[in-house]
Amino acid sequence: MAERFEVFCDGLELANGFHELADPVEQRGRFEADLAERRRPACPGCGDERLLAALAAGLPDCAGVALGVDRLVMLAIGSRDIADVIAFPIDRA
């Protein structure tokens, strides 16, 4: 189960919020499953050992929200295309 939310305005996603998984055993299992699914050999650091160590040390519950400033600018100027507000859109010449 994931505890998360999204903020929309007029159908435009502005923010993506989540509750951080803080169980090091579960997180390690997910890292290992992800690596196995990618069919690449495990390598040092692929599982983010520093994060796992912090979780095992008792990292407190935390959450985050990613608010897209570019999305706010889109909303402010009434655009529906992110290419209108980023400096170097890759699909426009």
Buried (B, 14 or more C-beta within 10 A) or exposed (E): EEEEEEBEEEEBEBBBBBBBEBEBEEBBEEBEEEBEEEEEEEEEEBBEEEBBEEBEEEBEEEEEEEEBEBBBBBBEEEBEEBEBBEEEEEEEE
